[in-house]
Amino acid sequence: MFGTALSQLRYGAAILRNRPIRPYDLERIARDLVATIAEFGEPGADSALLPGRAGAVDPAVRRTVTERSLRATARAAARHTAYYRRTFDRLGLDPGTLTPETWDRVPVTPKAALRGLPAAFVSAVSAPALMALTTGTSGNPTTVWYSRAEVEIAVAMSTVSAVLGLGLRPHHTLAYAGCSRATLPLLNVEESVTRIGASFVQLGTVEPAVALDRLAAPLGLRGKAPQITHLTLSASYLAALVEEAERGDWRPSDFGLGYIGVGGEPLSEPLRERAAAALGADTSTSYMMTETVPSGGTPCTEGHLHHTTEFGHLEVLDPVTHAPTPPGGVGVIVQTPYVPYRDCTLLLRYATGDLVRLPGGEAGCEMAHLPATSQILGRWSGPLSVAVPTRSVLNVLEAEPDIPLPARYALVEAPSGPRLHVLVRRLPAAGLLGRLEERATSSGLALDAIVLHDEPSSMPPTGPVRADLREHTFESARPAAARIVSPA
């Protein structure tokens, strides 16, 4: 393990000096972690020191590293990208003098600027290798370019996370049920899973009945669990699978799932509970987006989302004024991914549009040393999205079996307040409206009224969800009578 120690030293030196990271060093660290698991069955106590494990750091040291990282990232952006060169020249800003306290002198970068001219954010001294697109559910897809080194670094980080965070081992099989055109996450997951020695299955967002058949099918592979053990997908596609499983009388014993990982959309508590009852596995949600990789957030046991300080700088700001959000308030996540983790598309104070609430006091959980927010509440689309956030609405709707999953709804501003229009299975639905009104009131949703519809054509326009990114397949689901059902 002497070579691994040298790799860790070189990696640490690169971070402290803001020098380019050698992808080989991170690959070696990840490879030796996998070898340790293979030999001893579990990671060693020093695994908390590995990259991305977010160990506690002395506050003075953290501030020094943050200042160096912000300056190095601002210098690279101002020197080598057209967008930030113009910005810094226009304002007369010297990136070498910025501190965490004066970082707000740098203007917030709106998502529209990156969508409008992505090449203006690409460093002139980088080697673009991979164009990654977002799904576009909140607007036109956003383009982010990555160098080969960035991709290799992201894969190595993901490998460490899969071993230590997901508990992935060689006998496991992970299915990825995300859209196949999501190039970066697909590549990242496939590479990290197979480097561990586990097996990878690309499901895509096919018809839910087809996906359930594949999840239940025996693998018959030597040295592997009998069925797929891990599943990664969006919240709305999970809702579509739960809908199909409940409607088709599937039982948890039909599957071999031990872990379901959800990302990309807010996950409601009722959906989490229904997924466990239908599919037989606990569901976990984390936070990461294409534009800000490898910066992200990890949930703690108390339900906070804790954000890494190693890979980038987090701010939570008012979506209109860009003033800091006070404790207890709702704001948008604004991220600055650091060089040297990023060297191609460089972003300073990037407004993600993702809404979170800041805790009202100090967190007392196992990750209290890291910045904490609520889980993602939804996307900023105006004042109504703060007053009635997506996650709160889904917590009300997705507990009801009379509402098909994924829940379809529309918020319409009326003179006396917002009206929530909801698609239900059929009308009349005895007691449904009263239950929804009671649940909305107890959740603090300031609604003028809830209006039920049993025809999509009578609804106001509803926003797209990732489950709508259906991929066509020649395969059709087997009839229910032909399914192999395990004994009770």
C-alpha positions as CSV (number, residue, x, y, z in Angstrom):
1,M,0.0,0.0,0.0
2,F,3.1,2.3,-0.2
3,G,2.0,3.4,-3.6
4,T,-1.4,4.3,-2.3
5,A,0.1,6.4,0.4
6,L,2.2,8.3,-2.2
7,S,-1.0,8.8,-4.3
8,Q,-2.8,10.2,-1.3
9,L,0.1,12.6,-0.5
10,R,0.2,13.8,-4.1
11,Y,-3.6,14.2,-4.1
12,G,-3.4,16.2,-0.9
13,A,-0.6,18.4,-2.1
14,A,-2.5,19.2,-5.3
15,I,-5.5,20.3,-3.4
16,L,-3.5,22.5,-1.0
17,R,-1.6,24.1,-3.8
18,N,-4.6,24.2,-6.2
19,R,-2.5,22.3,-8.8
20,P,-3.9,19.8,-11.4
21,I,-4.9,16.5,-9.9
22,R,-3.4,13.4,-11.4
23,P,-6.3,11.1,-12.2
24,Y,-4.1,8.1,-11.7
25,D,-3.6,9.0,-8.1
26,L,-7.4,9.0,-7.4
27,E,-7.8,5.8,-9.5
28,R,-5.1,4.1,-7.4
29,I,-6.8,5.2,-4.2
30,A,-10.1,3.8,-5.4
31,R,-8.5,0.6,-6.7
32,D,-6.8,-0.1,-3.5
33,L,-10.0,0.5,-1.5
34,V,-11.6,-2.1,-3.7
35,A,-8.7,-4.5,-3.0
36,T,-9.0,-3.9,0.7
37,I,-12.7,-4.8,0.6
38,A,-11.9,-8.0,-1.4
39,E,-9.3,-9.1,1.2
40,F,-10.8,-8.0,4.5
41,G,-14.5,-7.7,3.7
42,E,-14.8,-4.2,5.1
43,P,-13.0,-0.9,4.7
44,G,-10.4,0.1,7.3
45,A,-10.8,2.8,9.9
46,D,-8.7,5.2,7.8
47,S,-11.4,5.2,5.0
48,A,-12.8,8.4,6.6
49,L,-9.7,10.2,5.3
50,L,-10.3,9.2,1.7
51,P,-11.3,11.9,-0.9
52,G,-15.0,12.9,-0.6
53,R,-15.6,11.3,2.8
54,A,-16.1,14.7,4.4
55,G,-14.2,14.3,7.6
56,A,-14.1,17.0,10.2
57,V,-11.6,19.8,9.6
58,D,-10.3,22.5,11.9
59,P,-12.4,25.7,11.0
60,A,-9.2,27.8,10.6
61,V,-7.8,25.3,8.1
62,R,-11.1,25.1,6.3
63,R,-11.2,28.9,5.9
64,T,-7.7,29.0,4.5
65,V,-8.4,26.2,2.0
66,T,-11.7,27.9,1.0
67,E,-10.0,31.2,0.4
68,R,-7.2,29.6,-1.7
69,S,-9.7,27.5,-3.7
70,L,-12.0,30.5,-4.4
71,R,-9.1,32.6,-5.6
72,A,-7.6,29.8,-7.7
73,T,-11.0,29.1,-9.3
74,A,-11.7,32.8,-9.9
75,R,-8.3,33.3,-11.5
76,A,-8.7,30.4,-13.8
77,A,-12.2,31.6,-14.9
78,A,-11.1,35.2,-15.4
79,R,-8.0,34.3,-17.4
80,H,-9.4,31.5,-19.5
81,T,-13.1,31.9,-20.1
82,A,-14.8,34.6,-22.3
83,Y,-17.7,35.1,-19.9
84,Y,-15.8,35.7,-16.7
85,R,-13.0,37.7,-18.5
86,R,-15.6,40.2,-19.6
87,T,-17.2,40.1,-16.1
88,F,-14.0,40.7,-14.1
89,D,-12.8,43.4,-16.6
90,R,-16.1,45.2,-16.5
91,L,-16.2,45.3,-12.7
92,G,-12.4,45.9,-12.2
93,L,-12.2,42.8,-9.9
94,D,-8.9,41.3,-9.0
95,P,-9.5,37.5,-8.4
96,G,-6.3,37.3,-6.3
97,T,-7.8,39.6,-3.6
98,L,-11.1,37.8,-3.1
99,T,-11.9,36.3,0.3
100,P,-15.0,34.3,1.5
101,E,-16.2,37.6,3.0
102,T,-15.9,39.5,-0.3
103,W,-16.9,36.7,-2.6
104,D,-20.3,38.3,-3.1
105,R,-18.6,40.9,-5.3
106,V,-18.6,38.3,-8.0
107,P,-22.0,38.4,-9.8
108,V,-24.3,35.4,-9.6
109,T,-24.2,33.4,-12.8
110,P,-27.8,32.7,-14.1
111,K,-28.6,29.3,-15.6
112,A,-29.8,31.2,-18.7
113,A,-26.3,32.5,-19.4
114,L,-24.8,29.0,-19.5
115,R,-27.7,27.7,-21.6
116,G,-27.4,30.6,-24.0
117,L,-23.7,30.3,-24.8
118,P,-22.0,27.3,-23.1
119,A,-18.7,27.8,-25.1
120,A,-18.2,31.1,-23.2
121,F,-17.7,29.1,-20.0
122,V,-15.2,26.6,-21.4
123,S,-11.6,27.3,-20.5
124,A,-9.3,28.1,-23.4
125,V,-6.5,25.9,-22.0
126,S,-8.7,22.8,-21.4
127,A,-9.2,19.9,-23.7
128,P,-13.0,19.3,-24.0
129,A,-13.8,15.6,-24.4
130,L,-17.4,15.0,-23.3
131,M,-20.5,17.1,-23.8
132,A,-23.0,16.4,-21.1
133,L,-26.6,17.6,-21.3
134,T,-29.2,18.0,-18.6
135,T,-32.6,16.5,-19.0
136,G,-34.3,19.8,-19.7
137,T,-37.3,19.2,-17.5
138,S,-37.0,22.8,-16.2
139,G,-36.3,24.4,-19.6
140,N,-34.0,23.8,-22.5
141,P,-31.2,21.3,-21.7
142,T,-28.0,22.8,-20.3
143,T,-24.7,21.9,-22.0
144,V,-21.6,21.3,-19.8
145,W,-18.2,20.2,-21.3
146,Y,-15.9,17.9,-19.4
147,S,-12.2,17.0,-20.1
148,R,-11.0,13.5,-20.0
149,A,-9.2,14.2,-16.7
150,E,-12.4,15.5,-15.1
151,V,-14.3,12.4,-16.2
152,E,-11.6,10.1,-14.7
153,I,-11.6,12.1,-11.5
154,A,-15.4,11.9,-11.2
155,V,-15.4,8.1,-11.8
156,A,-12.7,7.5,-9.1
157,M,-14.7,9.7,-6.6
158,S,-17.9,7.8,-7.5
159,T,-16.1,4.4,-7.0
160,V,-15.1,5.4,-3.4
161,S,-18.7,6.7,-2.8
162,A,-20.2,3.5,-4.1
163,V,-18.1,1.3,-1.9
164,L,-18.4,3.4,1.3
165,G,-21.8,5.1,0.8
166,L,-23.8,2.4,-1.0
167,G,-22.0,-0.6,0.4
168,L,-21.6,-2.0,-3.1
169,R,-19.7,-5.2,-3.3
170,P,-18.7,-7.6,-6.1
171,H,-21.7,-9.9,-5.6
172,H,-24.2,-7.1,-6.2
173,T,-25.8,-6.0,-9.4
174,L,-26.9,-2.3,-9.9
175,A,-29.6,-1.3,-12.4
176,Y,-29.6,2.3,-13.7
177,A,-33.1,3.4,-14.7
178,G,-32.2,6.9,-15.7
179,C,-32.5,8.3,-19.2
180,S,-29.9,6.8,-21.5
181,R,-29.0,10.2,-23.0
182,A,-27.8,11.4,-19.6
183,T,-24.3,10.7,-20.7
184,L,-22.3,11.8,-17.6
185,P,-24.2,10.0,-14.9
186,L,-24.6,6.9,-17.0
187,L,-20.9,6.7,-17.8
188,N,-20.0,7.5,-14.2
189,V,-22.2,4.9,-12.6
190,E,-21.3,2.1,-15.1
191,E,-17.6,2.7,-14.6
192,S,-17.6,2.9,-10.9
193,V,-19.9,-0.2,-10.5
194,T,-17.8,-2.4,-12.7
195,R,-14.5,-1.2,-11.2
196,I,-15.8,-2.5,-7.8
197,G,-16.4,-5.9,-9.5
198,A,-20.2,-5.6,-9.2
199,S,-22.4,-6.0,-12.3
200,F,-24.2,-3.2,-14.1
201,V,-27.6,-3.3,-15.9
202,Q,-28.8,-0.3,-18.0
203,L,-32.6,-0.3,-17.8
204,G,-33.4,3.2,-19.1
205,T,-36.8,4.7,-18.6
206,V,-38.7,1.9,-20.3
207,E,-42.4,1.1,-19.6
208,P,-42.7,0.4,-15.9
209,A,-44.1,-3.1,-16.5
210,V,-41.0,-4.0,-18.5
211,A,-38.7,-2.5,-15.8
212,L,-40.4,-4.5,-13.0
213,D,-40.1,-7.7,-15.1
214,R,-36.4,-7.1,-15.4
215,L,-35.9,-6.3,-11.8
216,A,-37.7,-9.6,-10.8
217,A,-36.0,-11.8,-13.3
218,P,-33.4,-14.3,-12.0
219,L,-29.8,-13.5,-13.1
220,G,-28.4,-17.0,-12.8
221,L,-24.8,-15.7,-12.5
222,R,-22.1,-17.5,-10.6
223,G,-20.9,-15.4,-7.7
224,K,-23.7,-12.9,-7.9
225,A,-26.9,-12.3,-5.9
226,P,-29.9,-14.1,-7.5
227,Q,-31.5,-10.8,-8.7
228,I,-30.7,-7.1,-9.1
229,T,-29.8,-5.7,-5.7
230,H,-29.4,-1.9,-6.3
231,L,-31.6,0.5,-8.3
232,T,-30.8,4.1,-9.2
233,L,-33.5,6.3,-10.7
234,S,-35.5,9.6,-10.5
235,A,-38.3,10.1,-8.0
236,S,-41.0,10.4,-10.7
237,Y,-39.9,7.1,-12.4
238,L,-39.8,5.4,-9.0
239,A,-43.4,6.7,-8.6
240,A,-44.3,5.1,-11.9
241,L,-42.8,1.8,-10.8
242,V,-44.7,1.9,-7.5
243,E,-47.9,2.6,-9.4
244,E,-47.3,-0.4,-11.7
245,A,-46.3,-2.7,-8.8
246,E,-49.4,-1.8,-6.7
247,R,-51.7,-2.2,-9.7
248,G,-50.1,-5.4,-10.8
249,D,-50.2,-7.1,-7.4
250,W,-46.4,-7.4,-7.2
251,R,-45.0,-8.3,-3.8
252,P,-41.7,-7.3,-2.2
253,S,-40.6,-10.9,-2.2
254,D,-40.7,-10.9,-6.0
255,F,-37.6,-8.7,-6.0
256,G,-34.1,-8.9,-4.6
257,L,-33.6,-5.2,-4.0
258,G,-31.7,-4.0,-1.0
259,Y,-31.1,-0.4,-2.0
260,I,-32.9,2.3,-4.1
261,G,-31.1,5.5,-4.8
262,V,-33.1,8.5,-6.0
263,G,-31.9,11.7,-7.5
264,G,-32.8,14.5,-9.8
265,E,-36.3,15.3,-8.3
266,P,-37.7,15.9,-4.8
267,L,-38.6,12.6,-3.0
268,S,-41.8,12.7,-0.9
269,E,-42.1,10.8,2.4
270,P,-45.3,9.0,1.2
271,L,-43.5,7.8,-1.9
272,R,-40.6,6.6,0.1
273,E,-42.9,4.5,2.3
274,R,-44.9,3.2,-0.6
275,A,-41.7,2.2,-2.5
276,A,-40.6,0.2,0.6
277,A,-43.9,-1.6,0.8
278,A,-44.1,-2.3,-2.9
279,L,-40.5,-3.1,-3.8
280,G,-39.1,-4.2,-0.5
281,A,-36.1,-1.8,-0.2
282,D,-35.2,1.4,1.7
283,T,-34.9,4.5,-0.4
284,S,-32.2,7.1,-0.1
285,T,-31.8,10.4,-1.8
286,S,-28.7,12.5,-2.4
287,Y,-28.0,15.7,-4.3
288,M,-25.8,16.3,-7.3
289,M,-26.3,18.0,-10.6
290,T,-24.5,17.8,-14.0
291,E,-23.3,21.4,-13.9
292,T,-21.6,21.3,-10.4
293,V,-20.1,17.7,-10.3
294,P,-18.4,16.7,-8.0
295,S,-20.0,19.1,-5.5
296,G,-23.1,17.6,-3.9
297,G,-25.1,16.8,-0.8
298,T,-25.5,13.7,1.4
299,P,-28.5,13.1,3.8
300,C,-27.8,12.5,7.5
301,T,-29.9,10.4,9.9
302,E,-31.9,13.5,10.9
303,G,-33.0,14.3,7.4
304,H,-30.7,17.3,6.6
305,L,-28.8,17.5,3.4
306,H,-25.1,18.1,4.1
307,H,-23.0,19.7,1.4
308,T,-19.3,18.9,0.8
309,T,-16.8,21.8,1.3
310,E,-14.0,19.8,-0.3
311,F,-15.2,20.1,-4.0
312,G,-16.9,23.5,-4.1
313,H,-18.3,26.5,-2.3
314,L,-22.0,26.5,-1.3
315,E,-24.3,29.6,-0.8
316,V,-28.0,29.7,-0.2
317,L,-29.4,33.0,-1.6
318,D,-32.6,34.8,-2.2
319,P,-33.7,33.9,-5.7
320,V,-34.5,37.5,-6.7
321,T,-32.1,39.7,-4.7
322,H,-29.3,37.2,-4.2
323,A,-29.0,38.3,-0.6
324,P,-28.0,35.6,1.9
325,T,-31.0,33.5,3.1
326,P,-31.5,33.8,6.8
327,P,-31.8,30.8,9.1
328,G,-35.3,29.2,8.6
329,G,-35.7,30.9,5.2
330,V,-36.0,29.4,1.7
331,G,-33.4,30.2,-1.0
332,V,-31.7,28.7,-4.0
333,I,-28.5,26.8,-4.0
334,V,-25.6,28.7,-5.6
335,Q,-22.5,26.7,-6.2
336,T,-18.9,27.3,-7.2
337,P,-17.2,24.0,-8.2
338,Y,-13.5,24.3,-7.5
339,V,-10.5,23.9,-9.7
340,P,-8.6,21.6,-9.8
341,Y,-11.6,19.2,-9.8
342,R,-13.0,21.2,-12.7
343,D,-10.8,22.5,-15.6
344,C,-13.2,22.6,-18.6
345,T,-16.5,24.3,-18.0
346,L,-15.8,26.8,-15.1
347,L,-18.7,28.3,-13.1
348,L,-18.6,30.9,-10.4
349,R,-21.6,31.4,-8.1
350,Y,-23.8,29.4,-10.4
351,A,-27.5,29.7,-9.5
352,T,-28.8,26.1,-9.7
353,G,-32.5,27.0,-9.2
354,D,-32.8,24.3,-6.6
355,L,-34.8,25.5,-3.6
356,V,-33.8,24.5,0.0
357,R,-34.6,25.7,3.5
358,L,-31.8,26.6,5.9
359,P,-32.1,25.0,9.4
360,G,-33.2,27.4,12.1
361,G,-30.4,26.3,14.5
362,E,-27.3,24.3,14.7
363,A,-27.5,20.7,13.4
364,G,-26.7,18.1,16.1
365,C,-26.3,15.1,13.7
366,E,-23.3,13.0,12.7
367,M,-22.5,15.5,9.9
368,A,-22.9,18.7,11.9
369,H,-19.4,19.9,10.8
370,L,-20.7,20.3,7.2
371,P,-23.1,23.0,5.9
372,A,-26.7,21.8,6.2
373,T,-29.9,22.5,4.3
374,S,-33.2,20.8,4.0
375,Q,-33.8,18.2,1.3
376,I,-34.4,19.8,-2.1
377,L,-37.9,21.4,-2.0
378,G,-38.3,22.1,-5.7
379,R,-37.2,24.4,-8.5
380,W,-37.5,28.2,-8.4
381,S,-40.1,29.4,-10.9
382,G,-41.4,32.5,-9.1
383,P,-42.8,33.4,-5.7
384,L,-45.4,30.6,-5.9
385,S,-42.7,27.9,-6.0
386,V,-41.4,29.2,-2.6
387,A,-44.9,29.5,-1.0
388,V,-46.0,26.1,-2.3
389,P,-42.9,24.0,-3.0
390,T,-43.0,20.8,-5.0
391,R,-41.9,18.5,-2.2
392,S,-44.7,19.8,0.1
393,V,-47.3,19.3,-2.6
394,L,-46.0,15.7,-3.3
395,N,-46.1,15.0,0.5
396,V,-49.8,15.8,0.4
397,L,-50.7,14.0,-2.9
398,E,-48.6,10.9,-3.0
399,A,-50.1,9.4,0.2
400,E,-53.4,9.0,-1.6
401,P,-54.1,5.8,-3.6
402,D,-56.8,7.6,-5.5
403,I,-54.2,9.8,-7.2
404,P,-52.2,8.0,-9.9
405,L,-48.4,8.1,-9.7
406,P,-46.4,10.1,-10.6
407,A,-48.8,12.8,-9.3
408,R,-49.9,15.3,-11.9
409,Y,-50.9,18.7,-10.6
410,A,-50.9,22.4,-11.5
411,L,-50.7,25.5,-9.4
412,V,-52.7,28.5,-10.7
413,E,-52.5,31.9,-9.1
414,A,-56.0,33.3,-8.3
415,P,-57.0,36.6,-6.7
416,S,-57.5,35.0,-3.3
417,G,-54.5,32.7,-3.5
418,P,-53.1,29.7,-5.4
419,R,-55.4,26.9,-6.5
420,L,-54.1,23.4,-6.7
421,H,-55.5,21.4,-9.6
422,V,-54.9,17.6,-9.2
423,L,-55.5,14.7,-11.5
424,V,-57.3,11.8,-9.8
425,R,-58.3,8.3,-11.0
426,R,-62.0,8.9,-11.1
427,L,-64.8,11.2,-9.9
428,P,-66.5,11.3,-7.5
429,A,-63.8,10.2,-5.1
430,A,-65.4,9.8,-1.7
431,G,-63.7,11.7,1.0
432,L,-60.6,12.5,-1.1
433,L,-61.0,16.2,-1.3
434,G,-61.5,16.5,2.4
435,R,-58.5,14.5,3.2
436,L,-56.3,16.5,0.8
437,E,-57.6,19.8,2.3
438,E,-56.9,18.6,5.8
439,R,-53.4,17.4,4.9
440,A,-52.6,20.6,3.0
441,T,-53.7,22.7,6.0
442,S,-51.7,20.7,8.5
443,S,-48.6,21.0,6.2
444,G,-49.0,24.8,6.1
445,L,-49.7,25.1,2.4
446,A,-51.5,28.5,1.8
447,L,-53.9,27.3,-0.8
448,D,-57.2,29.0,-1.9
449,A,-58.7,25.7,-3.1
450,I,-58.0,22.2,-4.4
451,V,-59.7,21.3,-7.6
452,L,-60.0,17.6,-8.7
453,H,-60.0,16.4,-12.3
454,D,-60.4,12.9,-13.7
455,E,-59.5,14.0,-17.3
456,P,-56.0,15.4,-18.2
457,S,-57.7,17.5,-20.9
458,S,-59.6,19.5,-18.2
459,M,-56.4,20.3,-16.3
460,P,-54.3,23.4,-16.6
461,P,-50.9,22.6,-18.1
462,T,-48.7,20.5,-15.8
463,G,-44.9,20.5,-15.8
464,P,-42.9,17.6,-17.2
465,V,-41.2,15.0,-14.9
466,R,-38.3,12.7,-15.7
467,A,-40.6,9.7,-15.9
468,D,-41.9,11.3,-19.1
469,L,-38.6,10.6,-20.8
470,R,-39.8,7.2,-21.9
471,E,-37.5,5.1,-24.0
472,H,-39.2,2.8,-26.6
473,T,-38.4,-0.9,-26.6
474,F,-39.5,-3.8,-28.8
475,E,-39.8,-5.8,-25.6
476,S,-43.2,-6.0,-24.0
477,A,-44.1,-7.0,-20.5
478,R,-45.0,-10.6,-19.9
479,P,-48.7,-11.2,-19.0
480,A,-49.3,-11.3,-15.3
481,A,-50.3,-15.0,-15.5
482,A,-46.9,-15.9,-17.0
483,R,-44.9,-14.3,-14.3
484,I,-42.8,-16.4,-12.0
485,V,-44.0,-15.4,-8.5
486,S,-42.0,-16.5,-5.5
487,P,-43.8,-18.3,-2.7
488,A,-45.1,-16.2,0.2
